[in-house]
């Protein structure tokens, strides 16, 4: 009876967590934010459907994979789209999707032009259809990040091995820091998630994973270090409820990418807009909102360590 009651309580708590955090703030049903509907006092607002550049016959579509939830990232990403409108001279649409796989699929089909994605999503997209790098985020003077394993502040667990038989939160199935790294740790234990954990869930964003640990929905989670540090500054009361018990090796930062078929002149202009953000007041404001110091150029070889971990855990 006690076991059944415990399972019921956990199930109800999990349902409440999903209902609370699965909303997509300020987006329409298709997950598209059309900035022309939000304001009209910025360059490009009078766009009338004429082709803005090259072969692009519509506004540039910028997508964000769920590194952070729409609730956390909405203001920063929409302000970024407005900054890009000024830099490029024509409208930008900001599009959200629930998973990294969806963003890759849309870019492969040509339905989006640029995106913020995770490192493994880039590795897979580059291999599958030639996804191209634009820039990578830099924090603390480094274009690096890691996977943090976090647990509740009061937890007796001291390392990842101590999470055996407990409840765990992955972020996205394609997330390097939120999925592949903990899979690698589990592999080193000679097990699989189904045998190592009591149970596990996918939150589909790192801030939701942090909240899940803080609220006791799960006993541990793997999160992006950059997201964690930015989240801790913004929500110190929530961050105070968790602690970091393990840190992975560093990997190259999650990149901004474009589809390979995008007009070359537009690619160059977009890359320049990102690389120059920290030199303009409007750009610096957006960077602050995103928790980034600047964007820097990066090459494909920087992601070879991600490829190696993916190979070891059997990811395609």
N, C-alpha and C positions, 0 to 999 in steps of 0.2 A: 504493500500500500504506500509506504514511504517513497519507494522508487518511482511508482506511477505518479504520485503527487508532484515529486520533484521534476519529472519529465514534463508534466502539464504546465507547471509554473514556468519552466524554461521555454516551452513552446509559446505560451502566451506572451512572455517577454520578448521573444524573438519577433513575433508578429507585430507587436507594438513598435519595436525598433524599425522594422521594415517600413511600416506605414508612416512613421515619423520622418524618416530620412530619405524615402525614395521619391519624394516630389521633385519636380523640375521647375524651380522658381522662375517666374517671369518669362516663360517660353510658351509658344503656341503648341498645338498638339503634335506638330511635326518636328518639334525641337529646333525650330529656326527662329532666331531673333532678327528681324529686319529693322535695321537702325533707322531707316527713313520713317518708320512708324513711331519712333521714340522721340525724335527731335528734328528740327529743320534749320538749326543755326550753325551748321558746320559745312565745310566744302563738300560738294557732291550731293547735297540733299535734294537738289533739283534735277537729279538724274532722270532722264526721260526714256531710257531704254536703248539709247544709241550704244554701239560697241565701244567700250572704254579703251581697249588696247589689243593689238594683235588679233588672235582668233577668239578672244573672250567676248561673248555676246551678251553678257549678263554681269551683275556685280561679282566681285571676287568673293568666293565662299571660304571662310576660315572656320575650321572645326577644332573643337577641344575634346580630346579623349578624357575620360573621367579620372584624371590624376587627383583632382579635387572635385567635390560635388558642385552642381550649379549654384546651390545656396552659398557656398564659400567663394566661388570664382566669378560669379556673375558680373560684379561691378568692374573688376580688373579686366576681364576679357572684353566686355563691351566698350570700356574706355580704350582698350588696345585697338579694337576695330575702328573706333573714331580716329585714333592717332594714325592708323594706316590709311584711312580715307584722305586725311590731309597730306600724307606723304606720297600717296599714289595718284591722288587727284580724281578718284571716282569711288562709288559706293562699295561697301564691304558688308557682307552678311555673316553674322556669327551663328554657327550651328553647333548644337550639342548632341551627343549620342551617348548611350548608356555604357557601351563597351568599346575597347580598343579595336576589336575585330570589325565592328560596324564602321568605324572611321577608316580603317584600311580598305574595306570593301567599297565605300563611297569614293575614296581617292582612286582606287583601281578602275572604277567605272567612269571617272571623270566628273562626278557629281560634286566633288569639293576640290579646291585648288591648293589649299595649304592647311596645315594642322599642327597642333601640339600633341605629341604622342609619347609613349614610353619607349625605352631603349630597345626592348625586344620587339615591339611592334614595328620599329624602324628596321631592325635586322630582317624581320620577316618580309616587310613591304619592299625593302631594297632587293631582296632575293627573288621575290615573287613577280614584281612588276617594275622594278627600277626606281622605286621611291628615292627622292633626292634630298640631301641635307640643305638647310638654309643657315641655321645657327643653333647654338646651344646656350642654355642659361648659365650664368656664372654667379656664384655666391661666395663671399669670403675670398675673392681673388682666384677661385678655382672652378673649372667647369667639370666638377665631380659630384657624385652623390653616393649614398650607400643604403643598404637595407637595415632598418632598426627592428629588432624584436622587442616588443613592449608587453608589459603585464601590468595589472593593477598595482598601485603603490604598496598595498598591504600584502601582496603575494609573496609566498616563501620561495617561489621559483627563481633560480639564479642564472640559468642559461637555457638555451633552446631544448636541450635534452630533458630538462625538467618539465617540459610541457607535454610529455608522454601521458596519454590517458586523459587529457584535458580538452576543453573547447577552444577552437582557434578560428581566427578570421583571416582569410586571404582577401586581397583587394579584387583585382581583375584576373581572369585566367591567363592573360598575356602579359601581366605585369612582372617585370624583372625583380624589383624590390619586394613586391607584395605577393608573389607567387613562385617564381623560379628559384629565388634564393632559398626560401624555406623548403622547397622541394629538394634542393641540393642537400640541405641539412638532414632531411628525413632519409634521403638515399644513403648518406653516410652512416645512418643508424641501421641500415639494412632493411628498411621498412617502406611502406607506402602511407599516404595520408589516412587511408581507410583503416589501417592497422595501428598507426602511431597515435592518432587523436581519438578521443571519445566521440567528437563530432566536429564539423567545420562548416563555415558559411563563406559566401562571397559578398562583400559589401559594395564592390564596384567603385570605390574611391577611398583614398587613404584617410581623409578626415573622418569618414564614417567608421573606418576601422579603429581610429583613435577613440572616437566616442563610444564604440562598442566595448572597448576595453575599460574605459573610464566608468561606464554605467554597469559593468559587470555582466554584460550580455555574453561575453566570451572571456576566457582566461588568458588569452594572448593574441597577438597579431603581428604581422610583418608590414612595415610601412616605409615609404620613401623618406629619407632623412631630410631632404629639402622641405617637403611638405610638413613634416613633423616640426621642424624648427620654426617655420613661418606660422604654423597653427599655434604653437606654444606661445609665441609673442602676441597673437591676436586673442587667444583664449587661455590665459594663464590659469584660470580657475579649473578648467577641464584638464589641462596638461598636468596640473598638480596631483591629479588622481592616478597618474600612470608613471611608470619608470622604464628606462631602457636597460635591458639585461644583456644584449648582445648586438654587435655591429659587424656588418660584413666588410669585405674589402671594398675599395672604391671602384666605381664604374664611371664612364663618361656620362655627362648629364643628359637627361631626356631632351631630344631635339625638336626644333621646328622643321617641318618638312614640306615639300611640294610634290605634286604629281609630275612625272617626267615629260608629259605632253604639253605642259603649260608654256606659253610663249616665252622664249629665252630672254627677251628684253624685260618682260614683266618679272621673271624670276630674279633677274639682276636688280631690278628696282626694289623688289620686295626684300631681298637680302640686305640691300643697303639701308632700307628703312629700319630693319631690326638692328643692324650693327651700329646705327647712329642714334638709337633711342636715348642712350645715357648722356648724349651731348645736347639734348634739347629739354627745355623745362617741361613741356607736355609729355615727353617720353619718360622723363625721370619720375613723374607722378604715377604713370602707369606701372613702371618697374617697381616702385614702392608698393603699390597695391598688390602686385603679383609676388612680392617677396623676393625679387631678383635684383642684382646689382647692375647687370648689363647682359647683353647677348654677345657672344663671340663666335668667330668662325671655327669650324671643326671639320675633321675629315673622317672618311668611312673607317679607316684603320683603328680609330679610337674605340670602336665598338667590338673589336675582336674578342675581348674578354667576355662580353655578353654572349657572343656566338659560342664560346667555349663552354660556358655554364649551360646554355641551351642544349648543346650537344650531349653533355654529361647527364642531363635529366631526361633526355630523349624527346625534346621538343622539336617539332619539324621546322 
